[in-house]
């Protein structure tokens, strides 16, 4: 859906992306508008689906999820969408992307240990009906993680 966003909307979104807990009063001061304008804009952006949700970003390393892997996954022909939707419901998988490379899907998975990672791959990912094969790329160091 293409929606005409103005500079105020874009600035508001940028502020909320950095810290969604920023009070409306403070945002209004930053943007030199009224608090009511900020609240109305946020309400409209939510209604249009541009702002999907407000959430908290947690450092996975602080939660002990120090093992990161990317998985290139090939579904059987004609099953890509079905497999992607099933994989997207697995909590242990952070991201699911369709690609056009060696694998049709690229997954990002985090785990507390290599054995937990192995278990996620063997008992959860590979058990999804329609998965033809996987290739695991273990991450050695993380230099930037949004």
FENGI-V694304 format. One record per backbone hydrogen bond with DSSP energy under -1.0 kcal/mol. NH is the residue of the N-H (numbers start at 0). CO is the residue of the C=O. E is the energy in kcal/mol with one decimal. If there is no record, write none. Layout:
nh/co/e
NH/CO/E
NH/CO/E
This chain:
nh/co/e
9/5/-2.3
10/6/-2.5
11/7/-2.6
12/8/-2.6
13/9/-2.1
14/10/-2.2
15/11/-2.3
16/12/-2.4
17/13/-1.5
18/14/-2.0
21/18/-1.8
26/22/-2.4
27/23/-2.7
28/24/-2.0
29/25/-2.5
30/26/-2.5
32/27/-2.1
37/33/-1.7
38/34/-2.6
39/35/-2.6
40/36/-2.6
41/37/-2.6
42/38/-2.4
43/39/-2.4
44/40/-2.8
45/41/-2.2
46/42/-2.4
47/43/-2.3
48/45/-1.0
49/44/-1.8
50/44/-1.7
63/60/-1.7
64/59/-2.5
65/63/-1.8
66/110/-2.6
68/108/-2.4
69/136/-2.7
70/106/-2.3
71/134/-2.8
72/104/-2.9
73/132/-2.9
75/129/-2.8
78/75/-2.1
82/78/-2.8
83/79/-2.9
84/80/-2.3
85/81/-1.8
86/82/-2.8
87/83/-2.1
88/85/-1.1
89/86/-1.8
92/89/-1.7
93/107/-2.6
94/107/-1.2
96/105/-2.4
98/103/-2.9
100/102/-1.2
103/72/-1.0
104/72/-2.2
105/96/-3.0
106/70/-2.4
107/94/-1.8
108/68/-2.8
109/91/-1.2
110/66/-2.4
116/112/-2.3
117/113/-2.6
118/114/-2.1
119/115/-2.5
120/116/-2.3
121/117/-2.8
122/118/-3.0
123/119/-1.3
124/119/-2.4
125/120/-2.8
127/124/-1.5
130/127/-1.8
131/73/-2.7
132/73/-1.8
134/71/-2.3
136/69/-3.4
138/67/-2.7
